[in-house]
Amino acid sequence: MHWKIVYPSQRGARMPWMTDHIPPARHDFELIPADYAHDRSRPRTDARQWLDYLRHAWRGWRAATRDPRQPVGIVTAFPQLPVFLGLFNRLTGGRRPILCWSFNLGRAYGGWRARLARAGLAGVGRLVVHSRREAESYAALLGLPRERFVFLPFSVRPLAPSLPEEEEAPFVLAMGTARRDYATLLRALARLGLPGVIVAGPHALEGLELPAHVTLRSNLTLEDCHALAQRARVNVVPVDNDSTASGQVTIVETMMLGRPVVATRCIGSEDYVTEGETGLLVPPRDAEALAAAILRLWEDAALRRRLGAAARAHALRHFTFEASAAPLAAELDRLARGE
């Protein structure tokens, strides 16, 4: 079956993805690129950005409906694009198969956003989430059948470790902007007095005062972030999100690079980190427990090596594009059959 990929990858950009590992004879794909910049770190989508998604969804919809090959389905991602594509589908009879990969609301919201999401997503056949608990919570929140939500692990391209830990000036690293709990992290680092680096948008630390031994860095390249993750003695993913998933990108990429993480036990971490085997999990908003876990890794190089090796092996087995291709293809098969 032929599928249009309506994904915010810009024209000319190479987008390695799960679809590269699905045989063309089974399903083939065509990217409908974006003509706007998709910023996943922003706290809220404004009116101009909603308009960007609407235009992109419309271009993808027209490409699907005008393609002489039939049937033609649509693969999309994130919450905004599938909302509009689902609306178009419902307005035209609701027969086109649509799959949304990496569906995540970021936060549970109400008002017009909730009404728009319910109306649009009712026209989407399959919503892939990257945590098991999200499947249950989104079905209840949006009033959609539970069977439309499928858990598949978040995946990335394989990453190869290339840098050693920083020995002369070791540091604790935390990266990410979406729903991070930097207030708890700063309290933990204040207890320990350890040097820290936070990589995030400035708004993620709004209202917080950084001590002298903690540095904020912003607007780094992906390569810079990967280098910091490898050089850090301890990687921390502190999350303040009880309702939706946050932090999986940082967790999976850090594991792929052979480094264990200290992560908040939450929706976004519990399907990825196994306590004491591939990393350490701590209760939400518990600065004392977070400090103890950081210090445990900081002082035990053998533990860091053991957990890091296990984390990388687990990530390579379960969290790569190639590993995700087969379950994605199976979901596309079901949609193509009208299931």
C-alpha positions in Angstrom: 0.0 0.0 0.0 1.2 3.6 -0.7 1.4 6.0 2.2 2.0 9.8 2.4 4.2 10.8 5.3 3.0 14.1 6.6 5.8 14.8 9.1 7.5 18.1 10.0 10.8 17.3 8.2 11.7 20.1 5.9 12.3 19.8 2.2 15.7 18.4 1.2 16.3 17.0 4.7 17.1 13.3 4.9 14.7 11.6 7.3 16.0 8.2 8.3 13.1 6.5 9.9 11.4 3.1 10.5 10.0 3.2 7.0 13.5 2.6 5.6 13.3 -0.9 7.0 9.9 -1.9 5.6 10.1 -3.7 2.2 8.6 -1.4 -0.6 6.7 -4.4 -1.9 4.7 -4.4 1.4 4.3 -0.7 1.9 5.9 2.3 0.1 6.2 5.9 1.3 6.4 9.4 0.1 7.3 12.4 2.3 5.2 15.5 2.2 7.7 17.9 3.8 7.1 20.9 6.0 7.8 24.5 4.9 8.1 25.7 8.5 10.4 25.0 11.5 8.9 22.5 14.0 10.1 23.4 17.5 9.3 20.6 20.0 10.7 22.5 23.0 8.1 25.3 23.0 5.7 25.2 26.0 2.6 25.9 23.9 1.6 26.0 20.2 0.6 29.6 19.2 -1.9 30.6 16.5 0.7 31.0 13.8 2.1 27.5 14.5 -1.4 26.0 14.4 -1.8 27.6 11.0 1.5 26.1 9.8 0.2 22.6 10.8 -3.2 23.2 9.2 -1.5 24.2 5.8 0.8 21.2 6.0 -2.0 18.8 6.8 -4.0 20.2 3.9 -1.1 19.7 1.5 -0.7 16.1 2.7 -4.4 15.4 2.4 -4.6 16.8 -1.1 -1.6 14.7 -2.1 -3.3 11.6 -0.8 -6.7 12.3 -2.4 -5.2 13.2 -5.8 -2.8 10.2 -6.0 -4.0 7.8 -8.8 -2.8 4.9 -6.7 -5.6 3.5 -4.5 -5.8 3.1 -1.7 -3.5 5.7 -0.3 -3.0 6.1 3.5 -1.4 8.8 5.6 1.3 8.4 8.3 1.8 11.4 10.5 3.1 12.3 14.0 2.7 14.5 17.1 -0.7 15.9 18.1 -1.4 18.8 15.8 -1.1 17.3 12.4 -3.3 14.2 13.1 -6.0 16.5 14.6 -6.4 18.3 11.2 -5.9 15.2 9.1 -8.6 13.4 11.2 -11.0 16.3 10.7 -10.5 16.1 6.9 -11.1 12.4 7.1 -14.3 12.7 9.0 -15.6 15.5 6.8 -15.1 13.2 3.7 -16.6 10.0 5.2 -13.8 8.7 7.4 -12.5 6.0 5.1 -8.8 6.9 4.6 -6.4 4.9 6.8 -4.4 7.3 9.0 -1.7 6.3 11.5 -0.1 8.8 14.0 3.4 7.9 15.2 4.7 9.4 18.5 1.4 10.8 19.7 1.9 12.8 22.8 -0.1 15.7 24.2 2.6 17.0 26.4 0.0 18.0 29.0 -3.6 17.2 29.6 -5.6 20.2 28.6 -9.2 21.3 28.4 -11.3 24.0 26.7 -11.2 24.5 22.9 -8.0 22.5 22.5 -9.6 19.4 24.1 -12.7 19.8 21.9 -10.7 20.2 18.8 -8.5 17.2 19.7 -11.5 14.9 20.3 -13.2 15.9 17.1 -10.1 15.5 14.9 -8.6 12.4 16.5 -11.9 10.5 16.1 -10.9 10.3 12.4 -7.5 8.7 13.0 -7.4 5.0 12.8 -4.3 4.3 15.0 -2.4 6.4 17.5 1.0 5.1 18.5 2.1 6.1 22.0 5.5 5.5 23.6 4.4 4.6 27.1 1.9 2.0 28.2 0.1 4.2 30.6 -0.5 6.9 27.9 -2.7 4.4 26.0 -5.1 4.2 28.9 -5.1 7.9 29.9 -5.5 9.2 26.4 -8.4 6.9 25.6 -10.2 8.1 28.7 -9.2 11.8 28.2 -10.3 11.9 24.5 -13.2 9.5 24.7 -11.8 7.3 22.0 -11.7 3.4 21.9 -8.8 2.0 23.8 -7.9 -0.3 20.8 -7.0 2.7 18.7 -4.0 3.4 21.0 -1.0 1.1 20.5 2.2 1.2 22.6 5.4 0.9 20.7 8.8 2.0 22.2 10.3 5.3 21.1 13.1 4.7 18.7 16.1 6.5 17.2 18.9 5.8 14.7 21.7 3.8 16.3 24.3 5.9 18.0 27.9 4.9 18.5 29.8 6.0 21.6 33.0 7.8 20.7 34.1 9.8 23.7 35.2 8.9 27.2 34.0 10.4 30.5 35.6 13.7 31.5 38.2 12.9 34.1 39.8 16.2 35.0 36.6 18.2 35.5 33.7 15.7 35.9 30.1 17.0 36.0 26.5 16.0 36.3 24.4 16.6 33.1 20.7 17.2 32.6 19.2 17.9 29.2 15.8 18.7 27.8 13.1 21.4 28.1 9.7 19.6 28.1 8.3 19.2 31.6 11.7 19.0 33.3 11.9 19.2 37.1 14.9 21.4 37.4 13.8 22.7 40.7 14.3 19.3 42.3 17.6 18.8 40.5 19.0 22.1 41.7 18.1 21.2 45.3 19.8 17.8 44.9 22.9 19.4 43.4 23.0 22.0 46.2 23.0 19.2 48.8 25.9 17.5 47.0 27.9 20.6 45.9 28.7 18.8 42.6 29.3 20.7 39.3 26.4 20.5 37.0 25.5 21.4 33.4 21.9 21.9 32.3 21.1 22.0 28.6 17.6 23.5 28.1 15.7 26.5 26.8 15.9 29.4 29.3 12.1 29.2 29.9 12.6 25.7 31.4 14.4 27.4 34.4 12.2 30.5 34.7 12.0 31.6 38.3 14.9 29.4 39.4 18.3 30.7 40.6 21.3 28.7 39.5 24.1 28.2 42.0 27.6 29.1 41.0 28.6 25.4 40.4 25.7 24.8 37.8 25.9 26.1 34.3 23.0 26.6 31.8 23.7 26.1 28.1 21.2 26.6 25.3 20.9 26.3 21.5 23.4 23.5 21.2 23.6 21.2 18.2 22.5 17.6 18.5 26.2 16.6 18.1 27.1 18.8 21.0 24.4 17.2 23.2 25.6 13.7 22.3 29.2 14.7 23.2 28.1 16.1 26.6 26.1 13.0 27.4 29.2 10.9 26.9 31.6 13.2 28.8 29.3 13.6 31.8 30.0 11.4 34.8 26.3 11.2 35.6 23.3 11.9 33.3 20.0 12.9 35.0 16.5 13.2 33.5 14.4 14.9 36.1 10.7 15.0 35.0 7.7 16.8 36.5 4.8 15.2 34.6 2.3 12.8 36.1 -0.2 12.8 33.3 1.7 12.4 30.0 5.1 11.2 28.9 8.2 13.3 28.9 12.0 12.6 28.7 12.1 9.6 26.4 14.2 11.1 23.7 17.0 12.0 26.2 16.7 8.7 28.0 16.9 6.6 24.9 19.7 8.5 23.3 21.8 8.5 26.5 21.2 4.7 26.8 22.2 4.3 23.2 25.5 6.1 23.9 26.3 3.6 26.6 25.6 5.8 29.6 23.1 5.0 32.4 20.6 7.6 33.5 19.2 8.7 36.8 15.6 9.4 35.9 12.4 10.3 37.7 10.1 7.3 37.9 7.2 8.4 35.8 5.1 7.6 32.7 8.0 8.6 30.4 10.7 6.5 32.1 9.1 3.3 33.4 8.9 1.5 30.1 12.6 2.3 29.3 14.7 2.2 32.4 14.9 -1.0 34.6 15.9 0.0 38.1 19.4 -1.3 39.0 19.9 -3.0 35.6 20.0 -0.2 32.9 19.8 2.9 35.2 18.4 4.3 38.4 14.9 5.5 39.1 13.9 7.9 41.8 10.5 9.1 43.1 9.0 12.3 41.7 10.0 15.6 43.4 12.2 13.9 45.9 15.5 15.9 46.1 17.0 13.6 48.8 16.4 10.4 46.7 17.7 12.1 43.6 20.9 13.3 45.4 21.5 9.8 46.7 21.2 8.2 43.3 23.5 10.8 41.7 26.1 10.3 44.4 25.8 6.5 44.0 26.7 6.7 40.3 29.2 9.5 40.8 31.3 7.5 43.3 31.1 4.1 41.6 32.8 3.8 38.2 32.3 0.1 38.0 28.5 0.6 38.4 28.5 3.2 35.7 30.2 0.9 33.3 27.9 -2.1 34.1 24.7 -0.1 33.9 25.9 1.8 30.8 26.8 -1.4 28.9 23.4 -3.0 29.8 21.6 0.2 28.8 23.3 0.3 25.4 22.6 -3.4 24.7 18.9 -3.0 25.7 18.6 0.2 23.5 20.1 -1.5 20.5 17.7 -4.4 20.8 14.5 -2.4 21.4 14.8 1.3 20.6 16.2 1.6 17.0 14.3 2.4 13.8 15.0 -1.2 12.6 13.5 -2.7 15.8 10.4 -0.5 15.3 9.9 -1.3 11.6 8.2 -4.7 12.0 5.6 -3.6 14.6 4.9 -0.4 12.6 4.4 -2.4 9.4 2.0 -4.7 11.2 -0.1 -1.8 12.3 -0.1 -0.5 8.7 -1.2 -3.9 7.5 -4.2 -3.8 9.9 -5.2 -0.4 8.8 -4.9 -1.4 5.1 -7.3 -4.2 5.9 -9.7 -1.8 7.5 -9.1 -3.1 11.1 
